[in-house]
């Protein structure tokens, strides 16, 4: 009989529930404390409208985001608390670990600190760069497409390296792929592959086998 089967199931279900030990108040407090520690608070302020839509936090006009030592400023932001991703639009500036990225559009993850950006510029001291697109493979490794790199601190750099692809390893090395070396605006050398150390002064070029 299906009705009797359901009744027997409910009976045994409640018997099992009664046999389980009760959850104490301290256990609930410990679980709550663990949740607070594992998800660090995100501070989002804005001069304009702020609201929640379908679980997404929206903020407009002079948006400021502070989290775990990272400060972000932009015109508009959309924050997803589930994925910890922040979509940043307009006058984007990201300050982290003594580095600066700025541009017009970026997707930044507050947990992993990974960033994907279009038409971005920034610095990985002593190098400065701007590029069509950029993404962080890790917090110490960046991949740049159609980028320009220089150590010259000027709006008109004395030298620069234009490359189809650039891989930046923070405080360690930079690798240029399919690149052209410029003195001012004059192209002087094309290189299919170039390695530059960030631990030494200047740029060492070792042609040939070595």
C-alpha angles and dihedrals in degrees: 000000000000093000093053090046091056091048092051090049093052091046094054091043092058092044089056091048092052090050093056117094114252119257109249126222090245091057090053091048091049091051091049092049091050091052091052093050095046094050110047114208120263117215113209122176132168140173092226137044121334122184147141121248122177091338094311121118112223125196132174140188119030094358117193123192123185124183134153096336095319121114122195129186127185145136096253135012138185115196125196108198092194097057095023088228121145121199107209123197132182128013092005118191123177119187117192137145093354090305131114132207122182135174144111105279133026143153112215130183113213093201102047096024089225116151135195116192144172125214090003136160133189147129141263098186127277087015126073122194147172126194148169091248138358138183134180114235089189133348087272101038128065132184117207129189124205093357140166119214131188142151092213110113096213139100085237103040119210089223137010142172118227113199139174089219134016129185114197122196107191114248090350119065148330125219121201122199123199092353139166124211115221130198100203102314095333118102108222107165139021119207127182091202132015132176120199124184119221090198094067133057117257131356120299115204117194110183127196125017094339 
